Amino acid sequence: MNVNAAAAALKISRGSFEKLIACGVVPTPIDADQIGSLASRPRLGVASGELTVLRTAAPSASHEPDRDWIGFSVGFNRPVLEAAALRWWRCDPTRVLDNELFAVTVATIPVAVYAISALEDTYQDQGDETRHRFTGDLLARWGEPLTPDIDPRLKERAEQIMSSRISVSSGGPIAYLNAE
């Protein structure tokens, strides 16, 4: 299967599909069965409240002193993934804390889910934008089973997130999937 056919099957742009390859979610050569499995996943909906969603890309170097990378890679260890996923975002920290779960996606595919426990720090960047850093527990990540000691009340929700596709729109990396 070629890149264009795979992107069409997933109903995403070629550029978005290339992010899935670059972060290791889709290996090459492209497996048509894997693409079919991803394409058949249901779109996640929210019955009530909302879900915080970080829309990220393949890894790239960070320009911040406390993280080396932004984006996602299947090769990231837990501390690197946490630094890339949970800091420094322009968002409404109260909403993120209230929503509790924080899904990380690449081109609509969930690659990690965190249970957010606290707002760790806030700072003003050079453009006078407020950015926030969160702490949380990794519940699930691409290619691995759910964390064994996961809070039972979050287990079903984390499984549902990781087996779905998530489409949200926003002007930045952080978006919110709202109840319809």
Salt bridges, closest charged atoms under 4 A:
GLU18 OE2 - ARG14 NE 2.86
GLU50 OE1 - ARG95 NH2 2.74
GLU64 OE1 - ARG67 NE 2.38
ASP66 OD2 - ARG87 NH1 3.65
ASP66 OD2 - ARG133 NH1 2.74
GLU100 OE2 - ARG153 NH2 2.57
GLU120 OE2 - ARG133 NE 3.13
ASP125 OD2 - ARG131 NE 2.78
GLU144 OE2 - ARG141 NE 3.69
ASP151 OD2 - ARG153 NE 3.24
